Amino acid sequence: MKKLSFFLLLFICKQSFSQDLSFARKTVDTLTSPTFWGRGYTNDGMAKAADYIAKQFESYGLTPVGGRSFYQPFTYPVNTFPGRMEVFINHKKLVPGVDFIVSPDSRGVHAIDKLVQKDSTHFINANYRIVVSLENKLTWSVASAAADRTMIQLNRKVAGDIPFTIQADIENKEERNFKTSNVCGWVKGTVSPDSIIVISAHYDHLGGMGANTYFPGANDNASGTALMLDLAKYYAAHPAPYTIAFIAFAGEEAGLLGSKYFVQNPLFPLKNIRFLLNLDLEGTGDEGVTVVNATEFPKQFAALNAVNDSARYLTKINARGKAANSDHYWFTEKGVPAFFLYTLGGIKAYHDVFDKAETLPLNEYEDVFKLITAFNEKLMK
């Protein structure tokens, strides 16, 4: 009977773990699907992602911050690539995202011409203002406007011999006032509703480079968005003494623009925030996690370590100082105590087309979830 009870308990635990992990996998699969097109600037990718998050908030029972809408709209300029994206080097057609990328501040171009070598890694065509560079790794980003040239980065492994001819057909479109929104909801506190713990994650990614290539952004940051949504669902079902606010930021990849807009136009007094925990790159963890601002807030970092030491959730929690590398930054600049927690190890895909749901391990997802809820309990004592 004892043996049967043991295996029954083990089965229940495994079922519980699978259910938690299945939520994350389903959410990451959804957010990285072609429907959301990299949660960026073409095919309404970012808008579709914002609507998805708002609907999830509503289904869990969260209340819109401010009382009327989950959305906090704002605009900013961005250079986009909605259509043609063809490059031939030495008459060989290249695969967008795999063989080449265009720099995000490139202008569109339609050209067939020769290339002149400038140094060991750079080749130019002065007639069409094209620069070609050889790179060991292709990573993309976001730019606010187009420069007066087109820069094409080639994967060294497929570049072959020295590039001597180029054929390029690239379309860009500058959006002067790209419309997007932060998505904000909360669960009001049962004891101290004016004391707020914020859990944030950026939901935007890089979007598409041309009509047929997009950057899925599984680890960055569908993983953090999934964890934030899971925590929102949990706290909606288990209200805490403090108010728990959830903010999904847009425009992080364009320069932390969503969080900057929020602190400049807060939906509640920033002084009411007792702590902010920003979630970005939450898809691995076999090598532990790193906490940005650990040295800025040693008391809270000690509390986080005490929680982890007691339950042994993660192998290691690394301390890092202040850094402007995610959406916690603008809050810290306004005097709000905040951590940015990100996982380590596993896949190395980052800002490329290989950051896919199917290769994201999510191996420490449940333990990070438990660490956060236990840490929040300490914050509210």
LINTA-V112343 format. One record per backbone hydrogen bond with DSSP energy under -0.5 kcal/mol. NH is the residue of the N-H (numbers start at 1). CO is the residue of the C=O. If there is no record, write none. Layout:
# LINTA-V112343
NH CO
NH CO
This chain:
# LINTA-V112343
5 1
6 2
7 3
8 4
9 5
10 6
11 7
12 8
13 9
14 10
15 11
16 12
17 13
18 14
19 15
20 16
21 17
22 18
23 19
24 20
25 21
26 22
27 23
28 24
29 25
30 26
31 27
32 28
33 30
36 33
37 33
37 34
39 36
40 36
40 37
45 42
46 40
48 44
49 45
50 46
51 47
52 48
53 49
54 50
55 51
56 52
57 53
58 54
59 55
60 56
61 57
62 57
63 186
65 184
67 64
72 182
74 180
76 178
78 175
79 143
80 78
80 173
86 169
88 167
89 92
90 165
92 89
93 91
94 87
96 94
97 100
98 95
99 95
100 95
101 153
103 151
106 103
107 149
109 170
111 168
113 166
115 164
116 124
118 122
119 122
123 132
124 116
125 130
129 125
130 125
131 150
132 123
133 152
134 121
135 154
139 137
140 351
147 105
149 147
150 129
151 149
152 131
152 150
153 101
153 151
154 133
154 152
155 99
156 135
156 154
158 155
159 155
160 156
166 113
167 88
168 111
169 86
170 109
171 84
173 80
175 78
175 173
176 174
178 76
178 175
180 74
182 72
183 248
184 70
184 182
185 246
186 63
187 244
188 186
190 240
191 241
192 241
195 192
196 194
196 272
197 243
198 196
198 275
199 245
200 198
200 277
201 247
203 249
204 249
205 39
207 38
209 213
210 81
210 208
211 83
215 207
216 214
218 355
221 219
222 217
223 218
225 221
226 222
227 223
228 224
229 225
230 226
231 227
232 228
233 229
234 230
235 231
236 232
237 233
238 234
243 192
243 195
244 187
245 197
245 243
246 185
247 199
248 183
248 246
249 201
249 247
255 252
256 252
257 251
258 250
260 256
261 257
262 258
263 259
264 260
265 261
272 269
273 270
274 196
274 272
275 196
276 337
277 198
278 276
278 339
279 200
280 278
280 341
281 219
282 219
285 344
287 344
288 285
289 316
290 342
291 318
292 290
292 340
293 320
293 321
294 291
294 320
295 320
297 293
301 297
302 298
303 299
304 300
305 301
306 302
307 303
308 304
309 305
310 306
311 307
312 308
313 308
318 289
318 316
320 291
325 323
329 326
331 328
332 328
333 329
334 330
334 331
335 332
336 331
337 335
339 276
340 292
341 278
341 339
342 290
342 340
343 281
344 288
355 352
356 354
359 356
360 357
361 359
362 283
363 283
364 284
365 362
368 364
369 365
370 366
371 367
372 368
373 369
374 370
375 371
376 372
377 373
378 374
379 375
380 376
381 378
